[in-house]
């Protein structure tokens, strides 16, 4: 046990002080993100919207995310990642507090569009900040630490959120979300002021930068990630509804089941990534393995009406998430050095925004028209499509490496 604990702590060694502060800011921010996992339930139970209306609200959410990711990539290049993140944290906090007072369908659509636009402006900036504060050899583990902070926050959020809903109602979640965003902003001013921090890996100025949208390997990779994101976002919209409607779970139990995801990531992800980094498996292969596991989790929900399958499915999906996301992030950061990091990471964030735009609404409509069984089969099929795209990239990169090796040999 002592050796196991030692190995666990060693997996965190070597990361910069700035990365730890960035992780703490993320933790405080995400600890208050209690509304998001319960959003579909809030819209149906508290505001009495239909599944079709919830789907369109989720589409507004995704459109805001898409616009915010694009804007964040541009602003990161113009004013720098620090100002983008700081402004996003403060304005997101204010927006969360305001949005609880919106109740009509169109005001909710517009409100969530603006809220997520502001919140997701910070996403590309966070990637650029992480790259700047981390040594090249530590980037995947730095990404994993940030993800650990995100998921620890999400682990605490749903568990506490379920209790808050049961005791005082949904309005308390909006206040907590808003206040924690603002607190995270103040902490960032205190700890990561550009005048006091040191960049470990400054962005390389490429003489002839390759525009991100013309890097076809990167674009195909992002299409595959968008499909994977389409599948993954079901765990924040249609899957909680499945838990409640089919398995009759309460909000408190749904919160605990969602918290299992964050708890597993908190305990296992960093040592798992530290171990996988030492293997000969490429970043892209890890993304393939992780994507396959998440797809399998939907098939598991078809096997049996036994509620225990939900726990097994969540475990399998979480393993897939733990493997695919850190290595997918690392692959994108590595590829971004061919051009401008802000633009590359903005496009990366936009791929997940597309997943939000299409995923929630399509999932709701599939359930409404065909039921949960067809919906889960569709998710498994889309996983197969994403895997085929990732395999095509793998083959292309191998051919390119072989060509480069031949050219060097001839010289």
SEMIVO-525394 format. One record per residue (C-alpha): residue number from 1; residue in one letter; x, y, z. Coordinates in nm, 3 decimals, decimal comma, m for minus. Each point is the difference from the previous one (the first is absolute). Layout:
N
+-----+-----+---------+---------+---------+
!   n ! res !      c1 !      c2 !      c3 !
+-----+-----+---------+---------+---------+
! NUM !   A !       X !       Y !       Z !
...
+-----+-----+---------+---------+---------+
END
This chain:
411
+-----+-----+---------+---------+---------+
!   n ! res !      c1 !      c2 !      c3 !
+-----+-----+---------+---------+---------+
!   1 !   X !   0,000 !   0,000 !   0,000 !
!   2 !   X !   0,285 !   0,237 !   0,085 !
!   3 !   X !   0,167 !  m0,068 !  m0,336 !
!   4 !   X !  m0,331 !   0,052 !  m0,178 !
!   5 !   X !  m0,043 !   0,338 !   0,172 !
!   6 !   X !   0,359 !   0,092 !  m0,088 !
!   7 !   X !  m0,057 !  m0,084 !  m0,368 !
!   8 !   X !  m0,318 !   0,205 !   0,006 !
!   9 !   X !   0,169 !   0,311 !   0,142 !
!  10 !   X !   0,295 !  m0,037 !  m0,239 !
!  11 !   X !  m0,237 !   0,024 !  m0,294 !
!  12 !   X !  m0,056 !   0,365 !   0,103 !
!  13 !   X !   0,370 !   0,089 !   0,031 !
!  14 !   X !   0,174 !   0,248 !  m0,230 !
!  15 !   X !  m0,305 !   0,213 !  m0,080 !
!  16 !   X !   0,049 !   0,376 !   0,022 !
!  17 !   X !  m0,141 !   0,220 !   0,277 !
!  18 !   X !  m0,208 !   0,187 !  m0,258 !
!  19 !   X !  m0,167 !  m0,323 !  m0,118 !
!  20 !   X !  m0,100 !  m0,076 !   0,360 !
!  21 !   X !  m0,155 !   0,346 !   0,037 !
!  22 !   X !  m0,178 !  m0,040 !  m0,334 !
!  23 !   X !  m0,135 !  m0,334 !   0,124 !
!  24 !   X !  m0,123 !   0,156 !   0,328 !
!  25 !   X !  m0,176 !   0,281 !  m0,189 !
!  26 !   X !  m0,163 !  m0,263 !  m0,219 !
!  27 !   X !  m0,105 !  m0,202 !   0,307 !
!  28 !   X !  m0,167 !   0,299 !   0,166 !
!  29 !   X !  m0,173 !   0,093 !  m0,324 !
!  30 !   X !  m0,124 !  m0,353 !  m0,077 !
!  31 !   X !  m0,100 !  m0,080 !   0,358 !
!  32 !   X !  m0,283 !   0,244 !  m0,050 !
!  33 !   X !  m0,100 !  m0,141 !  m0,339 !
!  34 !   X !  m0,298 !  m0,180 !   0,149 !
!  35 !   X !  m0,259 !   0,127 !  m0,246 !
!  36 !   X !   0,141 !  m0,172 !  m0,310 !
!  37 !   X !  m0,052 !  m0,370 !   0,095 !
!  38 !   X !  m0,354 !   0,081 !   0,118 !
!  39 !   X !  m0,084 !   0,236 !  m0,285 !
!  40 !   X !  m0,229 !  m0,237 !  m0,191 !
!  41 !   X !  m0,182 !  m0,086 !   0,325 !
!  42 !   X !  m0,030 !   0,368 !   0,097 !
!  43 !   X !  m0,150 !   0,089 !  m0,337 !
!  44 !   X !  m0,252 !  m0,286 !   0,001 !
!  45 !   X !  m0,093 !  m0,013 !   0,371 !
!  46 !   X !   0,024 !   0,363 !   0,115 !
!  47 !   X !  m0,084 !   0,187 !  m0,321 !
!  48 !   X !  m0,220 !  m0,272 !  m0,155 !
!  49 !   X !   0,159 !   0,011 !  m0,346 !
!  50 !   X !  m0,054 !  m0,287 !  m0,242 !
!  51 !   X !   0,288 !  m0,222 !  m0,111 !
!  52 !   X !  m0,007 !   0,175 !  m0,338 !
!  53 !   X !   0,033 !   0,341 !   0,166 !
!  54 !   X !   0,281 !  m0,128 !   0,224 !
!  55 !   X !   0,176 !  m0,122 !  m0,313 !
!  56 !   X !  m0,015 !   0,348 !  m0,153 !
!  57 !   X !   0,121 !   0,162 !   0,322 !
!  58 !   X !   0,293 !  m0,242 !  m0,001 !
!  59 !   X !   0,064 !   0,099 !  m0,362 !
!  60 !   X !   0,014 !   0,366 !   0,110 !
!  61 !   X !   0,247 !  m0,113 !   0,267 !
!  62 !   X !   0,211 !  m0,164 !  m0,272 !
!  63 !   X !  m0,017 !   0,300 !  m0,235 !
!  64 !   X !   0,121 !   0,222 !   0,284 !
!  65 !   X !   0,282 !  m0,243 !   0,069 !
!  66 !   X !   0,098 !  m0,001 !  m0,368 !
!  67 !   X !   0,002 !   0,381 !  m0,024 !
!  68 !   X !   0,185 !   0,030 !   0,332 !
!  69 !   X !   0,272 !  m0,245 !  m0,107 !
!  70 !   X !   0,056 !   0,192 !  m0,325 !
!  71 !   X !   0,003 !   0,334 !   0,182 !
!  72 !   X !   0,233 !  m0,134 !   0,271 !
!  73 !   X !   0,251 !  m0,121 !  m0,260 !
!  74 !   X !   0,004 !   0,342 !  m0,168 !
!  75 !   X !   0,018 !   0,200 !   0,324 !
!  76 !   X !   0,282 !  m0,220 !   0,136 !
!  77 !   X !   0,214 !   0,110 !  m0,294 !
!  78 !   X !  m0,098 !   0,368 !   0,035 !
!  79 !   X !  m0,009 !   0,074 !   0,376 !
!  80 !   X !   0,157 !  m0,316 !   0,150 !
!  81 !   X !  m0,135 !  m0,299 !   0,191 !
!  82 !   X !   0,006 !   0,165 !   0,347 !
!  83 !   X !  m0,244 !   0,281 !  m0,082 !
!  84 !   X !  m0,228 !  m0,239 !  m0,191 !
!  85 !   X !  m0,026 !  m0,247 !   0,289 !
!  86 !   X !  m0,043 !   0,271 !   0,263 !
!  87 !   X !  m0,273 !   0,183 !  m0,190 !
!  88 !   X !  m0,179 !  m0,327 !  m0,070 !
!  89 !   X !  m0,003 !  m0,104 !   0,367 !
!  90 !   X !  m0,147 !   0,326 !   0,130 !
!  91 !   X !  m0,261 !   0,038 !  m0,276 !
!  92 !   X !  m0,101 !  m0,367 !   0,020 !
!  93 !   X !  m0,060 !   0,038 !   0,374 !
!  94 !   X !  m0,228 !   0,297 !  m0,055 !
!  95 !   X !  m0,181 !  m0,183 !  m0,283 !
!  96 !   X !  m0,073 !  m0,307 !   0,215 !
!  97 !   X !  m0,164 !   0,217 !   0,265 !
!  98 !   X !  m0,214 !   0,185 !  m0,258 !
!  99 !   X !  m0,115 !  m0,303 !  m0,201 !
! 100 !   X !  m0,205 !  m0,150 !   0,285 !
! 101 !   X !  m0,248 !   0,284 !  m0,047 !
! 102 !   X !  m0,075 !  m0,097 !  m0,362 !
! 103 !   X !  m0,299 !  m0,229 !  m0,048 !
! 104 !   X !  m0,141 !   0,029 !  m0,352 !
! 105 !   X !   0,124 !  m0,233 !  m0,276 !
! 106 !   X !   0,163 !   0,268 !  m0,216 !
! 107 !   X !   0,157 !   0,188 !   0,291 !
! 108 !   X !   0,152 !  m0,328 !   0,124 !
! 109 !   X !   0,135 !  m0,074 !  m0,350 !
! 110 !   X !   0,161 !   0,346 !  m0,029 !
! 111 !   X !   0,115 !  m0,004 !   0,363 !
! 112 !   X !   0,180 !  m0,332 !  m0,026 !
! 113 !   X !   0,153 !   0,101 !  m0,335 !
! 114 !   X !   0,154 !   0,312 !   0,158 !
! 115 !   X !   0,100 !  m0,182 !   0,321 !
! 116 !   X !   0,186 !  m0,278 !  m0,178 !
! 117 !   X !   0,150 !   0,238 !  m0,257 !
! 118 !   X !   0,161 !   0,194 !   0,286 !
! 119 !   X !   0,101 !  m0,315 !   0,192 !
! 120 !   X !   0,154 !  m0,180 !  m0,298 !
! 121 !   X !   0,200 !   0,302 !  m0,112 !
! 122 !   X !   0,244 !  m0,117 !   0,267 !
! 123 !   X !   0,042 !  m0,355 !  m0,138 !
! 124 !   X !   0,263 !   0,069 !  m0,271 !
! 125 !   X !   0,170 !   0,245 !   0,236 !
! 126 !   X !   0,028 !  m0,271 !   0,268 !
! 127 !   X !   0,175 !  m0,229 !  m0,250 !
! 128 !   X !   0,245 !   0,274 !  m0,101 !
! 129 !   X !   0,066 !   0,081 !   0,368 !
! 130 !   X !   0,054 !  m0,365 !   0,081 !
! 131 !   X !   0,245 !  m0,035 !  m0,288 !
! 132 !   X !   0,188 !   0,312 !   0,112 !
! 133 !   X !   0,023 !  m0,106 !   0,367 !
! 134 !   X !   0,105 !  m0,360 !  m0,071 !
! 135 !   X !   0,328 !  m0,150 !  m0,114 !
! 136 !   X !  m0,035 !  m0,191 !  m0,331 !
! 137 !   X !   0,061 !  m0,338 !   0,165 !
! 138 !   X !  m0,269 !   0,066 !   0,263 !
! 139 !   X !  m0,282 !   0,120 !  m0,225 !
! 140 !   X !  m0,212 !  m0,317 !   0,006 !
! 141 !   X !   0,023 !  m0,027 !   0,379 !
! 142 !   X !  m0,070 !   0,374 !   0,034 !
! 143 !   X !  m0,310 !  m0,047 !  m0,214 !
! 144 !   X !  m0,095 !  m0,294 !   0,219 !
! 145 !   X !   0,038 !   0,206 !   0,318 !
! 146 !   X !  m0,232 !   0,268 !  m0,141 !
! 147 !   X !  m0,249 !  m0,271 !  m0,098 !
! 148 !   X !   0,031 !  m0,147 !   0,348 !
! 149 !   X !  m0,091 !   0,340 !   0,145 !
! 150 !   X !  m0,294 !   0,030 !  m0,240 !
! 151 !   X !  m0,130 !  m0,344 !   0,083 !
! 152 !   X !   0,057 !   0,034 !   0,374 !
! 153 !   X !  m0,211 !   0,313 !  m0,022 !
! 154 !   X !  m0,265 !  m0,184 !  m0,202 !
! 155 !   X !   0,018 !  m0,288 !   0,248 !
! 156 !   X !  m0,070 !   0,232 !   0,292 !
! 157 !   X !  m0,250 !   0,209 !  m0,197 !
! 158 !   X !  m0,266 !  m0,262 !  m0,089 !
! 159 !   X !   0,017 !  m0,165 !   0,342 !
! 160 !   X !  m0,052 !   0,331 !   0,182 !
! 161 !   X !  m0,232 !   0,124 !  m0,275 !
! 162 !   X !  m0,239 !  m0,290 !   0,048 !
! 163 !   X !  m0,021 !   0,078 !   0,372 !
! 164 !   X !  m0,055 !   0,373 !  m0,067 !
! 165 !   X !  m0,280 !  m0,074 !  m0,248 !
! 166 !   X !  m0,168 !  m0,230 !   0,250 !
! 167 !   X !   0,024 !   0,257 !   0,280 !
! 168 !   X !  m0,033 !   0,354 !  m0,144 !
! 169 !   X !  m0,054 !  m0,043 !  m0,375 !
! 170 !   X !   0,186 !   0,079 !  m0,323 !
! 171 !   X !   0,047 !   0,374 !   0,061 !
! 172 !   X !   0,277 !  m0,070 !   0,252 !
! 173 !   X !   0,207 !  m0,168 !  m0,269 !
! 174 !   X !   0,006 !   0,313 !  m0,216 !
! 175 !   X !   0,121 !   0,214 !   0,289 !
! 176 !   X !   0,276 !  m0,246 !   0,090 !
! 177 !   X !   0,109 !  m0,027 !  m0,364 !
! 178 !   X !   0,022 !   0,377 !  m0,028 !
! 179 !   X !   0,184 !   0,059 !   0,326 !
! 180 !   X !   0,259 !  m0,273 !  m0,062 !
! 181 !   X !   0,081 !   0,141 !  m0,348 !
! 182 !   X !   0,061 !   0,343 !   0,152 !
! 183 !   X !   0,215 !  m0,148 !   0,280 !
! 184 !   X !   0,207 !  m0,185 !  m0,261 !
! 185 !   X !   0,058 !   0,333 !  m0,177 !
! 186 !   X !   0,131 !   0,166 !   0,317 !
! 187 !   X !   0,231 !  m0,296 !   0,066 !
! 188 !   X !   0,140 !   0,031 !  m0,353 !
! 189 !   X !   0,080 !   0,368 !   0,053 !
! 190 !   X !   0,187 !  m0,090 !   0,319 !
! 191 !   X !   0,196 !  m0,303 !  m0,129 !
! 192 !   X !   0,051 !   0,024 !  m0,378 !
! 193 !   X !   0,065 !   0,367 !  m0,063 !
! 194 !   X !   0,215 !   0,008 !  m0,320 !
! 195 !   X !   0,249 !   0,234 !   0,171 !
! 196 !   X !   0,076 !  m0,266 !   0,264 !
! 197 !   X !  m0,027 !  m0,328 !  m0,192 !
! 198 !   X !   0,253 !  m0,177 !  m0,220 !
! 199 !   X !  m0,080 !  m0,166 !  m0,330 !
! 200 !   X !   0,169 !  m0,340 !  m0,042 !
! 201 !   X !  m0,077 !  m0,053 !  m0,369 !
! 202 !   X !  m0,062 !   0,315 !  m0,200 !
! 203 !   X !  m0,191 !  m0,030 !  m0,325 !
! 204 !   X !   0,235 !  m0,063 !  m0,291 !
! 205 !   X !  m0,031 !   0,257 !  m0,278 !
! 206 !   X !  m0,024 !  m0,206 !  m0,319 !
! 207 !   X !   0,134 !   0,172 !  m0,314 !
! 208 !   X !  m0,273 !  m0,138 !  m0,225 !
! 209 !   X !  m0,276 !  m0,101 !   0,241 !
! 210 !   X !  m0,242 !  m0,261 !  m0,130 !
! 211 !   X !  m0,357 !   0,127 !   0,045 !
! 212 !   X !  m0,182 !  m0,239 !   0,233 !
! 213 !   X !  m0,293 !  m0,046 !  m0,240 !
! 214 !   X !   0,238 !  m0,104 !  m0,282 !
! 215 !   X !   0,179 !  m0,265 !   0,207 !
! 216 !   X !  m0,215 !  m0,286 !  m0,128 !
! 217 !   X !   0,142 !  m0,256 !   0,246 !
! 218 !   X !  m0,100 !   0,231 !   0,284 !
! 219 !   X !  m0,343 !   0,070 !  m0,154 !
! 220 !   X !  m0,080 !  m0,373 !  m0,039 !
! 221 !   X !   0,120 !  m0,052 !   0,360 !
! 222 !   X !  m0,237 !   0,274 !   0,117 !
! 223 !   X !  m0,291 !  m0,151 !  m0,197 !
! 224 !   X !   0,064 !  m0,331 !   0,179 !
! 225 !   X !   0,016 !   0,185 !   0,334 !
! 226 !   X !  m0,323 !   0,186 !  m0,080 !
! 227 !   X !  m0,173 !  m0,335 !  m0,061 !
! 228 !   X !   0,147 !  m0,136 !   0,324 !
! 229 !   X !  m0,117 !   0,317 !   0,176 !
! 230 !   X !  m0,349 !  m0,049 !  m0,148 !
! 231 !   X !  m0,006 !  m0,341 !   0,169 !
! 232 !   X !   0,157 !   0,114 !   0,326 !
! 233 !   X !  m0,235 !   0,296 !   0,061 !
! 234 !   X !  m0,288 !  m0,244 !   0,030 !
! 235 !   X !   0,126 !  m0,064 !   0,354 !
! 236 !   X !  m0,101 !   0,359 !   0,084 !
! 237 !   X !  m0,342 !   0,007 !  m0,169 !
! 238 !   X !  m0,170 !  m0,322 !  m0,113 !
! 239 !   X !   0,170 !  m0,244 !   0,238 !
! 240 !   X !  m0,124 !   0,177 !   0,319 !
! 241 !   X !  m0,351 !  m0,011 !  m0,149 !
! 242 !   X !   0,047 !  m0,374 !  m0,068 !
! 243 !   X !   0,102 !  m0,049 !   0,364 !
! 244 !   X !  m0,315 !   0,176 !   0,118 !
! 245 !   X !  m0,262 !  m0,116 !  m0,252 !
! 246 !   X !   0,104 !  m0,363 !  m0,050 !
! 247 !   X !   0,174 !  m0,085 !   0,329 !
! 248 !   X !  m0,203 !   0,242 !   0,218 !
! 249 !   X !   0,307 !   0,144 !   0,176 !
! 250 !   X !  m0,039 !   0,315 !   0,212 !
! 251 !   X !   0,205 !   0,317 !  m0,066 !
! 252 !   X !   0,214 !  m0,086 !   0,303 !
! 253 !   X !   0,082 !  m0,347 !  m0,136 !
! 254 !   X !   0,062 !   0,141 !  m0,348 !
! 255 !   X !   0,240 !   0,251 !   0,155 !
! 256 !   X !   0,188 !  m0,279 !   0,180 !
! 257 !   X !   0,021 !  m0,206 !  m0,319 !
! 258 !   X !   0,139 !   0,297 !  m0,192 !
! 259 !   X !   0,236 !   0,065 !   0,292 !
! 260 !   X !   0,147 !  m0,349 !  m0,053 !
! 261 !   X !   0,145 !   0,132 !  m0,325 !
! 262 !   X !   0,185 !   0,283 !   0,174 !
! 263 !   X !   0,109 !  m0,216 !   0,292 !
! 264 !   X !   0,157 !  m0,260 !  m0,232 !
! 265 !   X !   0,184 !   0,270 !  m0,191 !
! 266 !   X !   0,127 !   0,157 !   0,322 !
! 267 !   X !   0,141 !  m0,329 !   0,129 !
! 268 !   X !   0,115 !  m0,175 !  m0,319 !
! 269 !   X !   0,060 !   0,237 !  m0,291 !
! 270 !   X !   0,338 !   0,153 !   0,091 !
! 271 !   X !   0,176 !  m0,331 !   0,085 !
! 272 !   X !  m0,167 !  m0,161 !  m0,303 !
! 273 !   X !   0,129 !   0,272 !  m0,235 !
! 274 !   X !   0,346 !  m0,008 !   0,161 !
! 275 !   X !   0,008 !  m0,376 !  m0,067 !
! 276 !   X !  m0,137 !   0,021 !  m0,355 !
! 277 !   X !   0,253 !   0,271 !  m0,092 !
! 278 !   X !   0,278 !  m0,251 !   0,065 !
! 279 !   X !  m0,143 !  m0,253 !  m0,244 !
! 280 !   X !   0,077 !  m0,010 !  m0,374 !
! 281 !   X !  m0,364 !   0,070 !  m0,088 !
! 282 !   X !  m0,042 !   0,327 !  m0,193 !
! 283 !   X !  m0,225 !   0,288 !   0,109 !
! 284 !   X !  m0,233 !  m0,074 !  m0,290 !
! 285 !   X !  m0,031 !  m0,368 !   0,094 !
! 286 !   X !  m0,095 !   0,102 !   0,353 !
! 287 !   X !  m0,275 !   0,222 !  m0,143 !
! 288 !   X !  m0,124 !  m0,299 !  m0,203 !
! 289 !   X !  m0,008 !  m0,228 !   0,305 !
! 290 !   X !  m0,176 !   0,257 !   0,217 !
! 291 !   X !  m0,261 !   0,079 !  m0,266 !
! 292 !   X !  m0,078 !  m0,371 !  m0,044 !
! 293 !   X !  m0,056 !  m0,046 !   0,375 !
! 294 !   X !  m0,244 !   0,292 !   0,018 !
! 295 !   X !  m0,196 !  m0,142 !  m0,294 !
! 296 !   X !  m0,017 !  m0,341 !   0,168 !
! 297 !   X !  m0,154 !   0,162 !   0,310 !
! 298 !   X !  m0,318 !   0,074 !  m0,200 !
! 299 !   X !  m0,026 !  m0,361 !  m0,115 !
! 300 !   X !   0,021 !  m0,109 !   0,364 !
! 301 !   X !  m0,319 !   0,194 !   0,076 !
! 302 !   X !  m0,180 !  m0,221 !  m0,253 !
! 303 !   X !   0,100 !  m0,328 !   0,162 !
! 304 !   X !  m0,218 !  m0,012 !   0,308 !
! 305 !   X !  m0,268 !   0,195 !   0,191 !
! 306 !   X !   0,210 !  m0,061 !   0,314 !
! 307 !   X !   0,096 !   0,338 !   0,151 !
! 308 !   X !   0,352 !  m0,127 !   0,075 !
! 309 !   X !   0,074 !   0,024 !  m0,373 !
! 310 !   X !  m0,019 !   0,379 !   0,039 !
! 311 !   X !   0,294 !  m0,010 !   0,241 !
! 312 !   X !   0,200 !  m0,232 !  m0,229 !
! 313 !   X !  m0,080 !   0,221 !  m0,300 !
! 314 !   X !   0,112 !   0,311 !   0,187 !
! 315 !   X !   0,327 !  m0,170 !   0,097 !
! 316 !   X !   0,072 !  m0,106 !  m0,361 !
! 317 !   X !  m0,092 !   0,344 !  m0,137 !
! 318 !   X !   0,222 !   0,168 !   0,259 !
! 319 !   X !   0,296 !  m0,221 !  m0,091 !
! 320 !   X !  m0,053 !   0,101 !  m0,362 !
! 321 !   X !  m0,017 !   0,365 !   0,096 !
! 322 !   X !   0,314 !  m0,024 !   0,217 !
! 323 !   X !   0,200 !  m0,140 !  m0,290 !
! 324 !   X !  m0,138 !   0,187 !  m0,302 !
! 325 !   X !  m0,027 !   0,359 !   0,124 !
! 326 !   X !   0,354 !   0,059 !   0,141 !
! 327 !   X !   0,170 !  m0,160 !  m0,300 !
! 328 !   X !  m0,239 !   0,172 !  m0,240 !
! 329 !   X !   0,088 !   0,335 !   0,160 !
! 330 !   X !   0,371 !  m0,085 !  m0,015 !
! 331 !   X !  m0,023 !  m0,099 !  m0,368 !
! 332 !   X !  m0,174 !   0,331 !  m0,080 !
! 333 !   X !   0,260 !   0,206 !   0,191 !
! 334 !   X !   0,281 !  m0,185 !  m0,177 !
! 335 !   X !  m0,159 !   0,058 !  m0,339 !
! 336 !   X !  m0,065 !   0,368 !   0,084 !
! 337 !   X !   0,372 !   0,075 !  m0,024 !
! 338 !   X !  m0,036 !  m0,010 !  m0,380 !
! 339 !   X !  m0,187 !   0,332 !   0,019 !
! 340 !   X !  m0,145 !   0,246 !   0,252 !
! 341 !   X !  m0,097 !  m0,169 !   0,325 !
! 342 !   X !  m0,298 !   0,225 !   0,068 !
! 343 !   X !  m0,156 !  m0,081 !  m0,338 !
! 344 !   X !   0,071 !  m0,372 !   0,028 !
! 345 !   X !  m0,137 !  m0,030 !   0,352 !
! 346 !   X !  m0,296 !   0,220 !  m0,088 !
! 347 !   X !  m0,087 !  m0,247 !  m0,277 !
! 348 !   X !   0,054 !  m0,286 !   0,247 !
! 349 !   X !  m0,248 !   0,155 !   0,244 !
! 350 !   X !  m0,245 !   0,066 !  m0,283 !
! 351 !   X !  m0,008 !  m0,371 !  m0,084 !
! 352 !   X !  m0,151 !  m0,071 !   0,343 !
! 353 !   X !  m0,234 !   0,296 !  m0,042 !
! 354 !   X !  m0,134 !  m0,166 !  m0,315 !
! 355 !   X !  m0,060 !  m0,310 !   0,210 !
! 356 !   X !  m0,208 !   0,212 !   0,241 !
! 357 !   X !  m0,192 !   0,163 !  m0,285 !
! 358 !   X !  m0,098 !  m0,330 !  m0,159 !
! 359 !   X !   0,034 !  m0,254 !   0,279 !
! 360 !   X !  m0,255 !   0,113 !   0,258 !
! 361 !   X !  m0,272 !   0,089 !  m0,247 !
! 362 !   X !   0,048 !  m0,311 !  m0,215 !
! 363 !   X !   0,009 !  m0,222 !   0,308 !
! 364 !   X !  m0,326 !   0,148 !   0,132 !
! 365 !   X !  m0,170 !  m0,038 !  m0,339 !
! 366 !   X !   0,122 !  m0,358 !  m0,040 !
! 367 !   X !  m0,145 !  m0,088 !   0,340 !
! 368 !   X !  m0,325 !   0,183 !  m0,070 !
! 369 !   X !  m0,051 !  m0,171 !  m0,340 !
! 370 !   X !   0,168 !  m0,341 !   0,035 !
! 371 !   X !   0,067 !  m0,064 !   0,370 !
! 372 !   X !   0,313 !  m0,068 !   0,200 !
! 373 !   X !   0,096 !  m0,332 !  m0,165 !
! 374 !   X !   0,037 !   0,148 !  m0,350 !
! 375 !   X !   0,178 !   0,303 !   0,148 !
! 376 !   X !   0,265 !  m0,214 !   0,172 !
! 377 !   X !   0,048 !  m0,212 !  m0,317 !
! 378 !   X !   0,050 !   0,324 !  m0,196 !
! 379 !   X !   0,269 !   0,110 !   0,247 !
! 380 !   X !   0,182 !  m0,331 !  m0,045 !
! 381 !   X !  m0,015 !   0,037 !  m0,381 !
! 382 !   X !   0,137 !   0,357 !   0,018 !
! 383 !   X !   0,285 !  m0,130 !   0,214 !
! 384 !   X !   0,091 !  m0,235 !  m0,284 !
! 385 !   X !   0,003 !   0,294 !  m0,246 !
! 386 !   X !   0,232 !   0,200 !   0,229 !
! 387 !   X !   0,233 !  m0,298 !   0,036 !
! 388 !   X !   0,024 !  m0,042 !  m0,378 !
! 389 !   X !   0,098 !   0,367 !  m0,038 !
! 390 !   X !   0,266 !  m0,034 !   0,269 !
! 391 !   X !   0,138 !  m0,313 !  m0,169 !
! 392 !   X !   0,020 !   0,191 !  m0,331 !
! 393 !   X !   0,208 !   0,273 !   0,172 !
! 394 !   X !   0,226 !  m0,265 !   0,150 !
! 395 !   X !   0,065 !  m0,156 !  m0,342 !
! 396 !   X !   0,067 !   0,343 !  m0,153 !
! 397 !   X !   0,250 !   0,099 !   0,272 !
! 398 !   X !   0,184 !  m0,331 !  m0,039 !
! 399 !   X !   0,026 !   0,053 !  m0,377 !
! 400 !   X !   0,125 !   0,355 !   0,055 !
! 401 !   X !   0,262 !  m0,119 !   0,253 !
! 402 !   X !   0,115 !  m0,271 !  m0,243 !
! 403 !   X !   0,030 !   0,255 !  m0,282 !
! 404 !   X !   0,202 !   0,238 !   0,217 !
! 405 !   X !   0,229 !  m0,286 !   0,108 !
! 406 !   X !   0,058 !  m0,104 !  m0,364 !
! 407 !   X !   0,076 !   0,359 !  m0,100 !
! 408 !   X !   0,256 !   0,036 !   0,282 !
! 409 !   X !   0,161 !  m0,332 !  m0,093 !
! 410 !   X !   0,036 !   0,110 !  m0,365 !
! 411 !   X !   0,165 !   0,321 !   0,112 !
+-----+-----+---------+---------+---------+
END
